[in-house]
Each structure stands twice: as C-alpha cells, then as structure tokens.
C-alpha cells in the first residue's frame, strides 16, 4: 500500500491490515515543524512495516506506485476546518498518478477525490469511516 503525499502534521496514518507494507512517498513541507514531524514518524515506524520514500524523482515515485496494489489518500480527514480549502485535496493529482500506475485508490471524499473516484469500480471513496469499513475495501483487493 502506498500513500503519495506531502507529509505534514495534519496527515493521518492508516491502520495497516496484516501482512501489508505501507510506503510513505512524496515530499516534506520545508521548515523545522515539518522536519520534526517526519523525524517523529520515522521513530514511530521503527519495527513496523512502514517505509519512507521522500524527496525522490518522479521515476522513482512512479516505480513505487506501480509496485503497490493500493493507494491510500486521506487528505482532509484530520482537517481542522471544512471551510478552508487548504485543509483538503484540491484536485487530486496524486490520486490520478496512482490510478495511472494501476493502484486501487482509497481516498477521503472531499475536494477533487469525489470528482475523480467512482465508488464500486475497484475504487473506494471513504465518506463514512465507521467500524468495518477497512474489511469492505480489503475485499476489493482480493
């Protein structure tokens, strides 16, 4: 499973299903706060099936996406405001990149994601994240 994003403190990390590796790919916002956040994430990830692929070329990112079954994209889930577009996915270019690489997209239903993803067409648009939603999308991966 791959998440392609810009890492910042508002990002939300998924609970991993058994036997799944999570690849955090993308960039880090400049600044001490964001660097500290990534350092904390790396420390939390020690011993877990989580890898980091940060600040790499487009070719390296594309290869990582092509080797992943699922692209997890939850930008906006931990948003402080539903009125500030900066807290949400504006267009969803990383979702489009993942889909073009063959990843099953699982995205939060705000901003561009709701225009790009067709729920049920081997794509998941997560709008109501109650108990049991993870097994429902795992069935699509089987």
Phi, psi and omega per residue, in radians:
X1 nan 2.373 -3.105
X2 -2.172 2.452 2.942
X3 -2.098 2.188 -3.127
X4 -1.879 1.978 -3.012
X5 -2.795 3.060 2.914
X6 -1.738 2.069 -3.064
X7 -1.326 2.240 3.107
X8 -2.641 2.797 -3.074
X9 -0.962 -0.398 -3.128
X10 -1.367 -0.155 -3.110
X11 -1.182 2.625 3.122
X12 -2.087 2.273 -3.083
X13 -1.616 2.361 -3.106
X14 -1.340 2.713 2.941
X15 -1.366 2.248 -3.041
X16 -1.501 2.286 2.991
X17 -1.137 2.743 3.133
X18 -0.957 2.547 3.078
X19 1.078 0.506 3.127
X20 -2.010 2.415 3.008
X21 -1.822 2.444 3.088
X22 -1.895 2.244 3.077
X23 -1.956 2.041 3.073
X24 -1.641 1.892 -3.060
X25 -2.087 2.503 3.075
X26 2.506 -2.473 -3.085
X27 -2.214 2.934 3.104
X28 -2.085 2.286 3.060
X29 -0.989 2.495 3.100
X30 -1.209 2.656 3.078
X31 2.125 2.659 -3.077
X32 -1.076 -0.698 -3.132
X33 -1.022 -0.764 -3.090
X34 -1.297 -0.663 3.087
X35 -1.116 -0.708 3.104
X36 -1.130 -0.706 3.111
X37 -1.038 -0.797 -3.141
X38 -1.159 -0.701 3.090
X39 -1.051 -0.738 3.095
X40 -1.121 -0.713 3.094
X41 -1.060 -0.791 3.122
X42 -1.033 -0.712 3.124
X43 -1.154 -0.778 3.099
X44 -1.074 -0.554 -3.063
X45 -1.404 -0.193 -3.128
X46 -0.966 2.224 3.135
X47 1.459 -0.099 3.118
X48 -1.782 2.788 3.130
X49 -1.371 1.051 -3.106
X50 -2.220 2.225 3.105
X51 -2.063 2.688 3.140
X52 -2.041 2.323 3.090
X53 -2.324 1.477 -2.975
X54 -1.988 2.448 3.069
X55 1.172 0.528 -3.093
X56 -1.697 2.950 -3.139
X57 -1.237 2.838 3.107
X58 -1.044 -0.629 3.132
X59 -1.137 -0.715 3.132
X60 -1.160 -0.751 3.124
X61 -1.114 -0.763 3.132
X62 -1.048 -0.755 3.119
X63 -1.094 -0.690 3.112
X64 -1.125 -0.746 3.104
X65 -1.107 -0.724 -3.122
X66 -1.144 -0.423 3.134
X67 -1.585 -0.001 -3.112
X68 -1.819 2.540 3.084
X69 -1.471 -0.684 -3.000
X70 -2.175 2.486 2.969
X71 -2.001 2.048 3.141
X72 -1.624 2.138 -3.104
X73 -2.425 1.732 -3.074
X74 -2.007 0.528 3.079
X75 -0.993 2.256 3.139
X76 1.783 -0.284 -3.083
X77 -1.110 -0.699 -3.129
X78 -1.731 0.439 -3.069
X79 -1.070 2.477 3.097
X80 -1.390 -0.404 -3.080
X81 -2.533 2.460 3.045
X82 -1.544 -0.046 -3.113
X83 -1.782 -0.184 -3.093
X84 -1.758 1.915 -3.102
X85 -1.053 -0.387 3.124
X86 -1.167 -0.354 3.133
X87 -1.493 -0.044 -3.039
X88 -2.227 2.939 3.066
X89 -1.284 2.135 -3.093
X90 -1.326 -1.021 -3.119
X91 -1.964 -0.863 -3.139
X92 1.866 0.576 -3.085
X93 -1.041 -0.635 3.139
X94 -1.180 -0.522 3.061
X95 -1.159 -0.773 3.108
X96 -1.083 -0.720 3.097
X97 -1.068 -0.765 3.118
X98 -1.123 -0.759 3.128
X99 -1.113 -0.679 3.140
X100 -1.197 -0.387 3.087
X101 -1.542 -0.041 3.102
X102 1.664 0.192 3.128
X103 -1.389 2.526 2.971
X104 -1.331 2.034 -3.120
X105 -1.453 2.351 3.000
X106 -2.195 1.923 -3.015
X107 -2.356 2.676 3.062
X108 -1.321 2.485 -2.959
X109 -1.522 1.061 3.012
X110 -2.273 2.730 3.087
X111 1.049 -2.480 -3.057
X112 -1.120 -0.451 -3.103
X113 -0.986 -0.689 -3.109
X114 -1.234 -0.292 3.068
X115 -1.588 -0.393 -3.040
X116 -1.622 -0.676 -2.983
X117 -1.633 2.369 3.066
X118 -1.852 1.749 -3.096
X119 -0.961 2.386 3.098
X120 1.606 -0.281 3.139
X121 -1.648 0.969 -3.042
X122 0.977 0.615 3.113
X123 -2.486 2.544 -3.113
X124 -2.166 2.217 3.046
X125 -1.972 1.843 -3.018
X126 -1.523 1.849 3.125
X127 -1.866 -0.569 -3.116
X128 -2.186 1.812 -3.000
X129 -1.719 1.057 3.081
X130 -1.464 -3.119 3.101
X131 -1.051 2.486 3.068
X132 1.607 -0.065 -3.106
X133 -1.296 -0.521 3.136
X134 -1.119 -0.836 3.090
X135 -1.034 -0.550 -3.114
X136 -1.168 -0.672 3.109
X137 -1.405 -0.449 3.080
X138 -1.100 -0.561 3.123
X139 -1.071 -0.552 3.104
X140 -1.187 -0.444 -3.071
X141 -1.462 -0.254 -3.042
X142 -1.203 nan nan
